[in-house]
């Protein structure tokens, strides 16, 4: 169900993702003027992607890349130098993410986190290992555009619900 919802979301979001990517390319020339925390965030997530042309010809291509990232991401962790993430941390981030999804607004956007919540999420996610991904780009773009597009909002809500259901199911198992 989650993959079906991801496809439905990509179909509607792709035009916005393409537009947002074009904006990233424009903003690259101004990053030195950004406030330091934003510039740090920029380099961590968007810098490399902003240097390349938008790589997709269709929503299907974007969706296929998100599937590839999901599969490769699981495997690539095996290729990195060993580091331990205790099971307790994974449970904590899972629980925190489930709560975040449950608190999402009716339009599918996530609530603003308090500083302590944000720090706890970064710690539990092993923040230094997180980087750019196309599904992340899709979700970030949807957070910005969902308020203005009812169909996008509907698909984002459905996608979030599928994540919440998948996460809740794992918690019970």
BADO-883338 format. One record per residue (C-alpha): residue number from 0; residue in three letters; x, y, z. Coordinates in pm, whole numbers. Layout:
% BADO-883338
{k:NUM | r:ALA | px:X | py:Y | pz:Z}
...
END
This chain:
% BADO-883338
{k:0 | r:UNK | px:0 | py:0 | pz:0}
{k:1 | r:UNK | px:286 | py:237 | pz:84}
{k:2 | r:UNK | px:442 | py:204 | pz:-263}
{k:3 | r:UNK | px:105 | py:262 | pz:-430}
{k:4 | r:UNK | px:60 | py:578 | pz:-222}
{k:5 | r:UNK | px:415 | py:689 | pz:-306}
{k:6 | r:UNK | px:337 | py:646 | pz:-678}
{k:7 | r:UNK | px:12 | py:842 | pz:-643}
{k:8 | r:UNK | px:202 | py:1117 | pz:-462}
{k:9 | r:UNK | px:483 | py:1128 | pz:-722}
{k:10 | r:UNK | px:230 | py:1155 | pz:-1006}
{k:11 | r:UNK | px:84 | py:1473 | pz:-861}
{k:12 | r:UNK | px:402 | py:1616 | pz:-706}
{k:13 | r:UNK | px:648 | py:1575 | pz:-994}
{k:14 | r:UNK | px:571 | py:1909 | pz:-1159}
{k:15 | r:UNK | px:629 | py:2085 | pz:-827}
{k:16 | r:UNK | px:949 | py:1890 | pz:-761}
{k:17 | r:UNK | px:1079 | py:1992 | pz:-1104}
{k:18 | r:UNK | px:996 | py:2357 | pz:-1032}
{k:19 | r:UNK | px:1152 | py:2339 | pz:-684}
{k:20 | r:UNK | px:1469 | py:2185 | pz:-833}
{k:21 | r:UNK | px:1492 | py:2478 | pz:-1077}
{k:22 | r:UNK | px:1466 | py:2713 | pz:-778}
{k:23 | r:UNK | px:1746 | py:2524 | pz:-603}
{k:24 | r:UNK | px:1966 | py:2590 | pz:-905}
{k:25 | r:UNK | px:1888 | py:2962 | pz:-888}
{k:26 | r:UNK | px:1943 | py:2976 | pz:-511}
{k:27 | r:UNK | px:2286 | py:2816 | pz:-548}
{k:28 | r:UNK | px:2423 | py:3155 | pz:-651}
{k:29 | r:UNK | px:2297 | py:3313 | pz:-329}
{k:30 | r:UNK | px:2381 | py:3049 | pz:-69}
{k:31 | r:UNK | px:2672 | py:3252 | pz:70}
{k:32 | r:UNK | px:2419 | py:3517 | pz:177}
{k:33 | r:UNK | px:2200 | py:3269 | pz:366}
{k:34 | r:UNK | px:2203 | py:3266 | pz:747}
{k:35 | r:UNK | px:2458 | py:3010 | pz:873}
{k:36 | r:UNK | px:2209 | py:2746 | pz:995}
{k:37 | r:UNK | px:2026 | py:2757 | pz:662}
{k:38 | r:UNK | px:2350 | py:2746 | pz:463}
{k:39 | r:UNK | px:2457 | py:2438 | pz:664}
{k:40 | r:UNK | px:2120 | py:2276 | pz:590}
{k:41 | r:UNK | px:2157 | py:2373 | pz:222}
{k:42 | r:UNK | px:2498 | py:2211 | pz:183}
{k:43 | r:UNK | px:2389 | py:1897 | pz:368}
{k:44 | r:UNK | px:2079 | py:1834 | pz:159}
{k:45 | r:UNK | px:2061 | py:2036 | pz:-162}
{k:46 | r:UNK | px:2399 | py:2153 | pz:-284}
{k:47 | r:UNK | px:2494 | py:1847 | pz:-491}
{k:48 | r:UNK | px:2144 | py:1813 | pz:-640}
{k:49 | r:UNK | px:2137 | py:2184 | pz:-731}
{k:50 | r:UNK | px:2453 | py:2146 | pz:-941}
{k:51 | r:UNK | px:2291 | py:1890 | pz:-1174}
{k:52 | r:UNK | px:2011 | py:1923 | pz:-1426}
{k:53 | r:UNK | px:1673 | py:1781 | pz:-1327}
{k:54 | r:UNK | px:1718 | py:1413 | pz:-1418}
{k:55 | r:UNK | px:1359 | py:1297 | pz:-1476}
{k:56 | r:UNK | px:1141 | py:1300 | pz:-1785}
{k:57 | r:UNK | px:823 | py:1193 | pz:-1608}
{k:58 | r:UNK | px:658 | py:1126 | pz:-1273}
{k:59 | r:UNK | px:727 | py:758 | pz:-1332}
{k:60 | r:UNK | px:1102 | py:826 | pz:-1359}
{k:61 | r:UNK | px:1091 | py:1017 | pz:-1029}
{k:62 | r:UNK | px:897 | py:736 | pz:-860}
{k:63 | r:UNK | px:1138 | py:472 | pz:-997}
{k:64 | r:UNK | px:1431 | py:668 | pz:-851}
{k:65 | r:UNK | px:1262 | py:679 | pz:-508}
{k:66 | r:UNK | px:1221 | py:300 | pz:-522}
{k:67 | r:UNK | px:1585 | py:260 | pz:-625}
{k:68 | r:UNK | px:1696 | py:486 | pz:-339}
{k:69 | r:UNK | px:1491 | py:282 | pz:-94}
{k:70 | r:UNK | px:1647 | py:-44 | pz:-211}
{k:71 | r:UNK | px:2000 | py:95 | pz:-246}
{k:72 | r:UNK | px:1977 | py:280 | pz:84}
{k:73 | r:UNK | px:1918 | py:-39 | pz:277}
{k:74 | r:UNK | px:2211 | py:-208 | pz:103}
{k:75 | r:UNK | px:2451 | py:88 | pz:110}
{k:76 | r:UNK | px:2446 | py:90 | pz:488}
{k:77 | r:UNK | px:2621 | py:-247 | pz:466}
{k:78 | r:UNK | px:2905 | py:-92 | pz:267}
{k:79 | r:UNK | px:2982 | py:190 | pz:509}
{k:80 | r:UNK | px:3224 | py:160 | pz:796}
{k:81 | r:UNK | px:3059 | py:-11 | pz:1088}
{k:82 | r:UNK | px:2864 | py:195 | pz:1333}
{k:83 | r:UNK | px:2611 | py:81 | pz:1584}
{k:84 | r:UNK | px:2264 | py:221 | pz:1618}
{k:85 | r:UNK | px:2107 | py:57 | pz:1921}
{k:86 | r:UNK | px:1764 | py:-98 | pz:1868}
{k:87 | r:UNK | px:1634 | py:129 | pz:2142}
{k:88 | r:UNK | px:1721 | py:434 | pz:1927}
{k:89 | r:UNK | px:1540 | py:289 | pz:1624}
{k:90 | r:UNK | px:1233 | py:222 | pz:1839}
{k:91 | r:UNK | px:1247 | py:577 | pz:1974}
{k:92 | r:UNK | px:1271 | py:735 | pz:1629}
{k:93 | r:UNK | px:993 | py:508 | pz:1503}
{k:94 | r:UNK | px:770 | py:610 | pz:1791}
{k:95 | r:UNK | px:856 | py:979 | pz:1746}
{k:96 | r:UNK | px:790 | py:960 | pz:1371}
{k:97 | r:UNK | px:456 | py:783 | pz:1429}
{k:98 | r:UNK | px:358 | py:1059 | pz:1671}
{k:99 | r:UNK | px:467 | py:1322 | pz:1419}
{k:100 | r:UNK | px:250 | py:1160 | pz:1149}
{k:101 | r:UNK | px:-43 | py:1143 | pz:1392}
{k:102 | r:UNK | px:-3 | py:1516 | pz:1465}
{k:103 | r:UNK | px:17 | py:1613 | pz:1097}
{k:104 | r:UNK | px:-228 | py:1879 | pz:991}
{k:105 | r:UNK | px:-543 | py:1800 | pz:793}
{k:106 | r:UNK | px:-361 | py:1926 | pz:482}
{k:107 | r:UNK | px:-86 | py:1666 | pz:535}
{k:108 | r:UNK | px:183 | py:1908 | pz:653}
{k:109 | r:UNK | px:389 | py:1819 | pz:957}
{k:110 | r:UNK | px:369 | py:2025 | pz:1275}
{k:111 | r:UNK | px:649 | py:2261 | pz:1373}
{k:112 | r:UNK | px:877 | py:2076 | pz:1613}
{k:113 | r:UNK | px:997 | py:2227 | pz:1936}
{k:114 | r:UNK | px:1376 | py:2263 | pz:1953}
{k:115 | r:UNK | px:1408 | py:1969 | pz:2197}
{k:116 | r:UNK | px:1190 | py:1747 | pz:1974}
{k:117 | r:UNK | px:1397 | py:1840 | pz:1670}
{k:118 | r:UNK | px:1723 | py:1762 | pz:1851}
{k:119 | r:UNK | px:1590 | py:1429 | pz:1977}
{k:120 | r:UNK | px:1482 | py:1335 | pz:1623}
{k:121 | r:UNK | px:1824 | py:1429 | pz:1483}
{k:122 | r:UNK | px:2001 | py:1225 | pz:1752}
{k:123 | r:UNK | px:1781 | py:921 | pz:1701}
{k:124 | r:UNK | px:1809 | py:940 | pz:1321}
{k:125 | r:UNK | px:2190 | py:946 | pz:1333}
{k:126 | r:UNK | px:2175 | py:1289 | pz:1166}
{k:127 | r:UNK | px:2529 | py:1284 | pz:1029}
{k:128 | r:UNK | px:2431 | py:982 | pz:812}
{k:129 | r:UNK | px:2126 | py:1153 | pz:654}
{k:130 | r:UNK | px:2156 | py:1334 | pz:319}
{k:131 | r:UNK | px:1970 | py:1424 | pz:2}
{k:132 | r:UNK | px:1713 | py:1183 | pz:-139}
{k:133 | r:UNK | px:1448 | py:1226 | pz:-405}
{k:134 | r:UNK | px:1171 | py:1102 | pz:-176}
{k:135 | r:UNK | px:1291 | py:1363 | pz:74}
{k:136 | r:UNK | px:1274 | py:1623 | pz:-203}
{k:137 | r:UNK | px:920 | py:1510 | pz:-290}
{k:138 | r:UNK | px:805 | py:1531 | pz:72}
{k:139 | r:UNK | px:974 | py:1868 | pz:133}
{k:140 | r:UNK | px:814 | py:2006 | pz:-182}
{k:141 | r:UNK | px:475 | py:1869 | pz:-80}
{k:142 | r:UNK | px:505 | py:2041 | pz:259}
{k:143 | r:UNK | px:539 | py:2371 | pz:73}
{k:144 | r:UNK | px:282 | py:2317 | pz:-203}
{k:145 | r:UNK | px:5 | py:2113 | pz:-35}
{k:146 | r:UNK | px:-180 | py:2416 | pz:97}
{k:147 | r:UNK | px:-235 | py:2543 | pz:-259}
{k:148 | r:UNK | px:-325 | py:2219 | pz:-441}
{k:149 | r:UNK | px:-619 | py:2010 | pz:-313}
{k:150 | r:UNK | px:-519 | py:1700 | pz:-510}
{k:151 | r:UNK | px:-160 | py:1717 | pz:-386}
{k:152 | r:UNK | px:-288 | py:1767 | pz:-31}
{k:153 | r:UNK | px:-515 | py:1461 | pz:-68}
{k:154 | r:UNK | px:-228 | py:1244 | pz:-195}
{k:155 | r:UNK | px:8 | py:1369 | pz:77}
{k:156 | r:UNK | px:-248 | py:1288 | pz:346}
{k:157 | r:UNK | px:-299 | py:940 | pz:195}
{k:158 | r:UNK | px:78 | py:882 | pz:178}
{k:159 | r:UNK | px:127 | py:997 | pz:539}
{k:160 | r:UNK | px:-159 | py:771 | pz:647}
{k:161 | r:UNK | px:0 | py:471 | pz:473}
{k:162 | r:UNK | px:330 | py:545 | pz:652}
{k:163 | r:UNK | px:149 | py:580 | pz:983}
{k:164 | r:UNK | px:-38 | py:252 | pz:926}
{k:165 | r:UNK | px:282 | py:70 | pz:825}
{k:166 | r:UNK | px:464 | py:211 | pz:1128}
{k:167 | r:UNK | px:174 | py:129 | pz:1365}
{k:168 | r:UNK | px:156 | py:-225 | pz:1227}
{k:169 | r:UNK | px:529 | py:-275 | pz:1294}
{k:170 | r:UNK | px:491 | py:-143 | pz:1649}
{k:171 | r:UNK | px:222 | py:-401 | pz:1722}
{k:172 | r:UNK | px:414 | py:-693 | pz:1566}
END
